[in-house]
């Protein structure tokens, strides 16, 4: 008697979602896609693919995917069900209560704030690392992402409800904690010089890290997401320029333009660019030649055998590279982060007397107040007012 044909086994839904997310490989790192496949629903993946098709910026879409994965995981642990669309007002209030709580009240009542089993579940999934209540900005950002995704589904939520606004205001006041700088110390010129000295080798990893640090700093202190999004197609060679623009006999230096798409402070309609001159251009071109990269992502992962990946570095990789080089240079890696390149550029510009508006053309800051804060700090340190008694 012939054996009956075996029926094809159903495709694992997590594996199917991972394959669906492969369409976003230019946006989501490989490891992150695998994790999101376990957190998101089929509808979530369909929404993200639709947003990508509609031309949403890579940075925005990456943040939405990350927030959506966190929200799905939190909701499942807190309620036992996937994230509902639209979310009821009570669920939004529960989210605030779980993430913004009073540390003093928590010391007296262990049940105050996020339940222990929810917290443990999020830590096990690698989605929660910090102790204490969340930063208010993180909670607001995730609520904003939640609201955006709700609207994209053609639904309306309770994100403007007076009760939610009131709960946020009171919770922020109760969970108040000192604002922490993104980087304790700025990567100013002297610090950068120490890091570059450590990268002064011929290995591919040295060439990459040297080009990355010089490009990120000299292009105005680029955000780590902008660094990893940089592609060869964004680089435009320009005519060499004089080292001293006022002296036509001064040496000629290589020059190129970096064209940026949508950044944190621009819209899709904005066409922004910065200019690189001299050493950063030389380092960048040397890396591209030695790595044989002529298209696609500029900065890529290199494995322990020296093989270069076709995918771009992740934003977190930029942070790790900086901290590793700080440690090798004898600096405290805990005192620096990738944002130190951004703050360091403006601080160095202020120390060298470069006008604020000129520095902002390169850093692409839109807020004069924010950029001026670095200048104010430099002027106070270099000024006479703090030196009345020395």
N, C-alpha and C positions, 0 to 999 in steps of 0.2 A: 504494500500500500504506500503510495507516494506521500512523502512528508509535506504538510501544508507549508506554503511560503510564509516566512516570518514577516510580520507587519513592520514597516519602518518605525523606529523609535521616535517619539516626539522630540523636537528640538528643545533643549533646556532653555527656559525663558530668559535666564540670566545671560547665557551664551548668545542668544538671539539679540538681546539688547546691546551686548558688547559689540556684535557685528554691525548693528545699526549705528552705534556711536563711532565706528570706524570712519564713517563719512565725515566726521568732525576731527579727523586726525591732525589737521593743521592748527586746531584750537585747543583740544584737550590732550594732555600728556597721556602716554599709553597706560601707565599704572593708574592714573586717575580715572581713565575710561573704564577699566576693569572694576574699580571700586564703585563708580557711579552706576554701573550696570546692576549691581546688587542693591542699590539704594532707590533707584528711580523706577517708576512704572512705565508700561508701554506708552501711555499717553504723554508722560513727561518727556520721553525720548522723542516722540513725534513732535512735540511742541518745540524742543530745542532745534531739531532739524529744520522745522518751518522758520524759526527765527534766523537761523544761519542762511537759509535760502533767501529770506527777505533782506539780507545785507546788514544785519546787526553786527556791530564792531566785535572783533575777536575778544578784546579785553572784557567788554560788557557781557558777552555770551559766556565767557569762561566764569565770570563772577556769578552769573545767574545759575549756571549749572552747578557750581559749588554750593551756593545757598540752597538751591532746590534739593540737592542730595542731603544736606544737613536737615532741612525742614522735614523731608520724608522720614528720615531716621528718627528724629525727635518725636514726630507725631505718632509713629508706630510704637515707640517705647512708652510714650505718655498716654496714649489712648487705645492702643491695640489695633488701630486701623490705619490705612493709608491716608495721606493728606486729602481732605475733602475739597471739592471745588464747587462753589466758592466756600471759603472757610467761614464758619459762624463766628459772630462777635465773641462768644465765650471762649473759642479756641485761641483767638488772637490775644485775649486777656490772659489766658493760661500761659501762652508763650512768654509774655512779658513777666508774669509772676515767676516762671521757672528760670529766667535769665537775668533779671534785675531784682536783687533782693538785698535785704539789710543784713550785713555781716554781724551786727550786734544782736539782732533778733535771732539770727541763725545759731549763735553761740548758746542762747537760752532755749531755743526750740529747734531740734534737729529736723523737724518736718517743714520748717520754713524754707521757701525757695524751691529749687529743683529736687524732686524725690531722689533718694539714694539709688534706687534701681534704674531710674532714667539716666542719672549721671554715670553710673557704672557701665550701662549699655553704650553710651556715647563714647566713653573712654576706651572701651574694648574695640570699638569700630575705628578708633584713631581720630574721632571727630571732636574730641574735647581734651585739651591739654592743660589749660590754665586753671588755677584754683581761684575760688571766689566768684563773685558775680561777673557777668560779661561786661565788656566795655559798651557804654551806651551807643557809641557810633556803630558798633558791630550789630547790635540789636536793631537799630534804625535801618541799617543797610539791608538786613535780611527781611525786615518788614516791607521795605521798598521793593525788593526783588519779588517777594510774595505778591505784592500788589500789582507789579508789572506783569507777572505771569498770569495773574487772574484776569487782567484786562485783555491780554493776548488770546485768552480762551473765550473772549466775548462775554465775560461775566463781570459782575460788579460785586465788590466785597464791602466790608465794614471798616475799611482802613481809615476813613475820615470820621468815624464815630466819636462823639465827645468823650465817651467812656474810655476809649483807647488812648486818646490824647491826654486825658487826665491821669490815667494809670501810668503812662510813660513818664509824664512830668514828675509824679510823686515817686515812682520807682527810681528814676535817675537821682533824685535828691537823696533817697534813702541809701542807695548803693554807691554814693559819691566816693570816688577814689582819686588820688592825684593823677593828673594827666602825664603819661609817660611818653618821652620822645621816641620816635621810630628808631632813631639811632642815638645812643648816648653821646657819641662823639662824631664830629664831622670829619670826612676824609678830605682834609685840606692838602695843599701842595706838598708839604713836608711828609705827611703820612703816605700820600700817593707815591712819592719818590722811594720810600722804603718798600712798598709793595711791588713796584716795578723792578727794583733791584733783585727781589726774590724770583721774579719771572724772567730774568735775563739769561735764558738758556736757549738751547736749540731744539728741545723736545716739542712735539706738537702741543702738548698741554701748556707749556710755557708760552709759546707763540700765541695760543688762543687767549690765555688769561691776560697777557700783556695787551693784546689788541682790545680785549673786552674792557679792561679797566681804563685804558686811555680813551677809547671811544665813548664809553659811558660818561666819563668825567668831562672831556673836552667838548662834547656835544651839548653841554649845558646841564650835566647832571641828570641823565635820563633815568626814568623809572625802570625797575628791573623788567617789568612787563614789556616796555618799549624796546629794551635791549634784546630780549629773546624774540620779539616779533620782527626784528630787522632782517631784511632779505637783500640778496645781492642786487635784485632789481630796483631797490630803493636808493642805490648808490650811483651818483652821476659824477664822472670825472670833469673837472674844470681846468681852465688854464692856470699854470703856476702863478703864484703871487709873490711879491717882494716881502722879505722878512720885516722890513720897515717900510710901510706904504708911502712914507714921506721921502724916502731915499731910493731913487731909481737904480742906484748902484749896489743896493743891498742884495744878498743872495736870494735866489728864487726858491720857493718852497712848494711842495705838491699840495694840491687843493681838491677837495671833492664836496659835493652837496649830498646830504641825507634827506630824502623826502619821507615824511611821516604821513600815515593815514590818520584815522581817528585816534586821538589820545584821550586821556582822562579829562582834559579841559578843552577839547575841540569837538566839532561836529563833523559829520561826513562831508559837508560842503567846504569845510576849511581845507586849504592847501598850505601846510606848514612845512618848513624845512630849516635845517641848520647847516652851517659850514664847518668843515674840518680842515685844518691847515697844519702842515709840518709833521711832527713825530706821530700823532695819531693816525694820519693817512698812511705813513710808511709801515706802521705796525699792522694796520688793518689789511693792507695789500699783501704784506709778507705772509700773514696767516692764510689768506685766501689762496695764494699761490702754492704754499707748502701743503695745504690741506686739499688742494685740487677741487676747490669749491667755486663753481662758476654760475650757479643758479640756486635758488631756494634760500633756506635759513643761513644766516651768516655764522652764528655761534651755535655749535652743536656739541653733543656729548661725545666724549672719547673714552672707550673702555680701557681696561687694564692692559690690554695687548696693543693699544695704540690705534685701534680701529675707530673711524669716525662715523657716527650715526647719521642717518639722513634726516632725522628729526631735530628740531631746535631744542636748546636747553629749556628747562622749565624756569619760571621766575624764582622758585625756591633755590634752584641750582646757582643762580647768580649770588644769592645770599651766602650759600655754602662756600662758593669759590672765594668770596671776599673774606669770610671768616677764616678759611684755611690759610690764605695768604697772610692774613694778619698774624695768625699763630706762628707761621714760619718766620715772620719778620720780627718776632719777639714782642708783638703788641697783644693786648688783651682782646681776644675775639668777641667776648661778651659786650665790649664797649662799642662795637661797630656793627652796622648792618648795611645792606645795599642802599638804603635811603641816605646813608652818610655820604654817598657820592653826590647826591642831589644837594643836600645842605652844604656839603663841602665846596661845591662849585661856587655857590653864591657867597659863602663866607670868604673864600679865596679871592673872589672878584672884589669884595668889599675891602679886604686887606690890601689889595693892590691899587685901590683908588679908582676902579672902573665904575663909571656911572651906572646907577641902578637900572635905568631904562635900557642901556646897552646890554647889560647882563641878562635882562629879562627877554630880550630878542633871541638869545641863545638858549636860555632855560625854558622858554615858552610858558613862563608863569603868566596867568591871566590876572591874578590877584596881586596888586601892588602892596597891599597890607601884608600878605604872607611873605612875599619876597623881601620886603623892607625889614622884616623882623631880623633877618640875618645881618643886614647892614647896620641896624640899630645896635645889635650886640657887638659887632666889630668896632663901631664908633665909640661905644662906651669903654671897651678895653683899650683902644688906642688913643682916646681923648684925654684932655687935661682934668676933667671934672672929677674923675676917680683918683687923681694923683695930687690932691691938695695936701695930703700928709703921707709921705712915703719914706 
